[in-house]
Amino acid sequence: MAIRRRLETDPDLDITSFMSLMTVLVPVLLLNMVFSHISVLNLNLPGLSDASAQEQPENRQLEMVLRGEFIDINYPAGIRVKRIPHRDGQPDFKLVSDVLQEVKRSLREKDIDKKDLVILSEPGTAYRTLVTAMDTARSFRAVVAASVVDAELFPQISLGDAPQAGTSENQPVAGN
């Protein structure tokens, strides 16, 4: 009896369709990666009892109060430095940035290195407005050595609820 042995050969794989899929899929995935950009902001939330504020009576708080018709910049807390009305129904963050730069400059002249700011907003404040306020308070564009850089303003941001509108009308005014 003669036993015939079959010669085993590997079948050829047809990967043409797989290569066509990869040719389409790789550029699509690369394009989507460009548009999905995640940024993280570190926020300080108030605790139940803030013992550090009680220990330091000279701790002056800088506030940005977001209202429906205007933005108030207060320093120290409760004393208005500037009220910035909205333009065309939208907050004027360019002017807010200019006011915060002036506050930072005046604090540096008094040898105060302040890096924290509290943003107080009304309950109906839009998310986009709140994020833009945080970006405006954190840094500003400056020209240094013929190149545009982000200069630091107040990078340590805390969030809170704005006081009711009736209580803020009786505040003393430091400037306009």
C-alpha positions in Angstrom: 0.0 0.0 0.0 1.3 3.2 -1.0 0.4 6.2 1.1 0.2 9.4 -0.7 1.3 12.4 1.2 -0.3 15.6 0.3 2.1 18.5 0.1 0.8 21.2 2.5 1.0 24.7 1.0 0.0 27.9 2.7 -2.9 29.5 1.0 -2.3 33.1 -0.2 -4.1 35.7 1.8 -5.9 38.4 -0.2 -5.5 41.6 1.9 -6.5 44.0 -0.8 -9.8 44.9 0.8 -8.1 45.3 4.2 -5.5 47.7 2.7 -8.3 49.7 1.1 -10.0 50.0 4.5 -6.8 51.2 6.1 -6.2 53.7 3.3 -9.6 55.3 4.1 -9.6 54.8 7.9 -6.1 56.3 8.8 -6.7 59.8 7.3 -10.2 60.0 8.8 -8.8 59.1 12.3 -5.9 61.6 11.9 -8.3 64.4 10.9 -10.5 63.7 13.9 -7.5 63.8 16.3 -6.8 67.4 15.2 -10.3 68.6 16.2 -10.5 66.9 19.6 -8.4 69.0 21.9 -8.9 68.7 25.7 -7.7 71.4 28.1 -7.8 71.1 31.9 -8.2 74.0 34.3 -7.4 73.7 38.0 -10.0 75.3 40.1 -10.0 76.0 43.8 -13.3 75.3 45.4 -14.1 76.8 48.8 -14.1 74.5 51.8 -16.6 74.2 54.6 -14.4 76.4 57.0 -11.7 78.5 55.5 -9.3 78.9 58.5 -6.6 80.5 56.4 -8.7 83.5 55.7 -9.5 83.9 59.4 -5.8 83.8 60.3 -4.8 86.5 57.9 -6.9 89.6 58.3 -4.9 91.4 55.6 -5.8 88.8 53.0 -7.6 90.9 50.3 -9.7 89.1 47.8 -9.9 90.1 44.1 -13.4 89.3 42.6 -14.9 89.2 39.2 -18.7 89.3 39.5 -20.5 88.1 36.3 -24.0 89.7 36.0 -26.6 89.6 33.3 -25.9 93.2 32.1 -22.4 94.0 33.4 -19.2 92.6 35.0 -17.9 94.1 38.2 -14.2 93.9 39.2 -13.9 94.2 43.0 -10.7 94.7 45.1 -10.8 94.1 48.0 -13.9 91.9 48.1 -17.1 94.1 47.9 -15.4 97.3 46.9 -15.9 98.0 43.1 -12.8 99.0 41.1 -14.7 99.0 37.7 -18.1 98.2 36.3 -17.9 97.0 32.7 -21.2 97.0 30.9 -21.9 94.4 28.2 -21.6 95.4 24.5 -24.3 94.3 22.1 -25.6 91.9 24.7 -22.2 90.2 25.2 -19.6 90.6 27.9 -16.7 92.9 26.9 -13.8 90.6 27.9 -11.2 92.8 26.1 -12.0 95.6 28.5 -12.1 93.1 31.4 -8.6 92.0 30.5 -7.4 95.6 30.3 -8.8 96.3 33.8 -7.3 93.1 35.3 -3.9 94.1 33.8 -4.2 97.5 35.4 -5.1 95.9 38.8 -2.1 93.5 38.5 0.2 96.5 37.6 -1.1 98.5 40.6 -0.6 95.5 42.9 2.9 95.0 41.7 3.7 98.7 42.4 2.6 98.0 46.0 4.8 94.9 46.1 1.8 92.6 46.3 2.2 89.4 44.3 -1.4 88.3 43.8 -2.2 85.2 41.8 -5.7 84.3 42.9 -9.0 85.6 41.8 -12.6 84.6 42.6 -15.2 84.5 39.8 -18.7 84.9 41.2 -21.5 84.2 38.7 -25.3 84.4 38.8 -27.2 81.1 38.5 -28.2 81.7 34.8 -24.7 82.5 33.5 -23.9 80.7 30.3 -21.1 78.1 30.3 -19.2 79.7 27.5 -19.3 83.1 29.4 -17.8 81.4 32.5 -15.1 79.6 30.5 -14.2 82.8 28.7 -14.0 84.7 32.0 -11.6 82.1 33.4 -9.4 82.3 30.3 -9.4 86.1 30.4 -8.5 86.1 34.1 -5.8 83.5 33.7 -3.6 85.2 31.1 -3.4 87.9 28.4 -1.6 88.2 25.1 1.6 90.3 25.2 4.4 91.1 22.8 7.8 90.2 24.2 10.9 90.4 22.0 8.9 90.6 18.7 6.9 87.4 19.5 3.4 87.0 21.0 3.3 85.2 24.4 0.6 84.5 27.0 1.5 86.6 30.1 0.2 85.5 33.5 -2.5 87.5 35.3 -4.3 85.5 38.0 -3.9 81.7 37.3 -5.4 80.5 40.6 -9.1 80.8 40.0 -11.9 80.0 42.4 -15.6 79.9 41.6 -18.6 80.9 43.6 -22.1 82.3 43.5 -22.6 86.0 43.0 -24.4 87.9 45.8 -27.9 88.9 45.1 -28.3 92.0 43.0 -30.0 94.0 45.7 -27.0 93.7 48.1 -24.4 94.7 45.5 -26.0 98.1 44.7 -25.0 99.6 48.1 -21.3 98.8 47.7 -18.7 101.5 48.0 -17.0 102.4 44.8 -13.2 102.7 44.7 -13.0 103.9 41.1 -15.4 104.0 38.2 
